[in-house]
Amino acid sequence: MKLGHSLRPSRRSTFVVRIDQHDGGNVTGVIERVRTGVKEPFRGLESIGGLIARMLEAEGGPPRTPGPDR
């Protein structure tokens, strides 16, 4: 076993992102986690990454960054 390798198997998560662009450039939308059907609204493109990270954390711990052994 390599150092830093997790014993936990990797899991793939699928999200659907629906974006509405409004006059003036404002953006809103909904992110849906496909497996659970949970939907979370967002406002602004910059909030998408953080919202997906929180949705992952809510179901099983912080998201992992793949290491060089993957």
C-alpha positions as CSV (number, residue, x, y, z in Angstrom):
1,M,0.0,0.0,0.0
2,K,1.3,3.4,-0.9
3,L,1.6,6.1,1.7
4,G,-1.4,8.5,1.6
5,H,-3.6,6.0,-0.2
6,S,-7.1,5.9,1.3
7,L,-8.6,2.5,2.2
8,R,-12.0,3.9,1.3
9,P,-13.0,3.1,-2.2
10,S,-13.6,6.0,-4.5
11,R,-17.2,7.1,-5.3
12,R,-18.4,8.9,-8.3
13,S,-21.1,11.6,-7.9
14,T,-23.2,13.0,-10.7
15,F,-24.7,16.5,-10.6
16,V,-27.1,18.3,-12.9
17,V,-26.6,22.1,-13.0
18,R,-29.4,24.2,-14.4
19,I,-28.5,27.8,-15.0
20,D,-30.7,30.8,-15.7
21,Q,-29.1,33.9,-17.1
22,H,-31.1,37.0,-16.4
23,D,-31.0,40.5,-17.9
24,G,-27.9,42.3,-16.6
25,G,-25.8,39.2,-16.4
26,N,-27.2,37.8,-13.1
27,V,-27.1,34.1,-12.9
28,T,-29.3,31.8,-10.7
29,G,-30.0,28.1,-10.8
30,V,-30.3,24.7,-9.2
31,I,-27.8,21.9,-8.6
32,E,-29.3,18.5,-8.4
33,R,-27.5,15.4,-7.0
34,V,-28.7,12.7,-9.4
35,R,-28.5,9.7,-7.0
36,T,-30.5,11.4,-4.2
37,G,-32.6,13.9,-6.1
38,V,-31.6,16.6,-3.6
39,K,-31.7,20.0,-5.2
40,E,-30.0,23.2,-3.9
41,P,-30.5,26.6,-5.4
42,F,-27.6,29.0,-6.1
43,R,-27.0,32.6,-7.0
44,G,-23.9,33.5,-9.0
45,L,-21.5,31.3,-10.9
46,E,-18.9,31.6,-8.2
47,S,-21.1,29.7,-5.7
48,I,-21.4,26.5,-7.7
49,G,-18.1,24.8,-6.6
50,G,-18.7,25.5,-3.0
51,L,-22.2,24.3,-3.1
52,I,-21.2,21.0,-4.7
53,A,-18.5,20.5,-2.1
54,R,-21.0,21.0,0.7
55,M,-23.4,18.6,-0.9
56,L,-20.6,16.0,-1.0
57,E,-19.6,16.6,2.6
58,A,-23.2,16.2,3.8
59,E,-23.2,12.6,2.6
60,G,-19.9,11.2,3.7
61,G,-17.1,13.5,4.6
62,P,-15.0,16.0,2.8
63,P,-14.3,15.5,-0.9
64,R,-11.0,13.9,-1.7
65,T,-8.5,15.1,-4.3
66,P,-7.2,12.2,-6.3
67,G,-3.5,11.5,-5.7
68,P,-0.9,10.4,-8.1
69,D,-1.7,6.8,-7.5
70,R,-5.1,7.0,-9.1
